[in-house]
Amino acid sequence: MGGTGGGKDGPGLLCRNVKVSGRRTSLRMEPYIWDSLKEICERERLSLNEICTQIDERRGESNLTASIRVFIVSYYRTAIGNRGFSEGGMSPLLQRAMDDAVPLD
C-alpha cells in the first residue's frame, strides 16, 4: 500500500498505487482523503481504479491528486445539498466536519 512519514513528502501522507486508464500510477494523499474516496467507491459500487480513471478523463490540465480532492468535496457537497446548514452559529454538520478534519489538541 504505502507509508507515512516525514521528509519532503510531508507528514501523514499515504502513497498508494492505482491503475488509471490501464496504466499504473502512484498517488500521495492524506489518510482522510483515502478513506473518503474508499467510501465513495463503496457507495457507488465502483472500484478505486474506475473512479480515478473517470476523474482523470475529465480533469484537463489539473493535477490528478488535486482533482481527486476537489471531486471528493463536490461529491459530499452534492450529497448533502442544503441540509445541515444553519444561519446562526456552527451547524452540527460543520462541527462534526471540523472535529473530524481538524481536531483540537
Residue pairs with C-beta under 8 A, 6 or more apart in sequence:
1 14
1 16
2 14
2 15
2 16
2 28
3 14
3 15
4 11
4 12
4 13
4 14
4 31
5 11
9 15
9 28
12 30
12 31
13 28
13 29
13 30
14 28
14 29
14 30
14 31
14 34
15 26
15 27
15 28
16 26
16 27
16 29
16 34
17 24
17 25
17 26
17 27
18 24
18 25
18 26
18 27
18 48
18 49
18 52
19 25
19 49
19 52
19 53
20 49
20 52
20 53
20 56
20 64
21 53
21 56
21 57
25 64
27 52
27 64
27 65
27 68
28 65
29 37
29 65
29 68
29 69
32 100
32 101
33 68
33 69
33 72
36 72
36 76
37 48
37 51
37 68
37 72
38 48
40 51
40 72
40 75
41 47
41 48
41 50
41 51
44 51
46 54
52 64
52 68
55 64
55 67
55 68
55 71
56 64
56 67
58 67
59 67
62 70
80 93
83 93
84 91
84 92
84 93
84 94
85 91
85 93
85 94
90 98
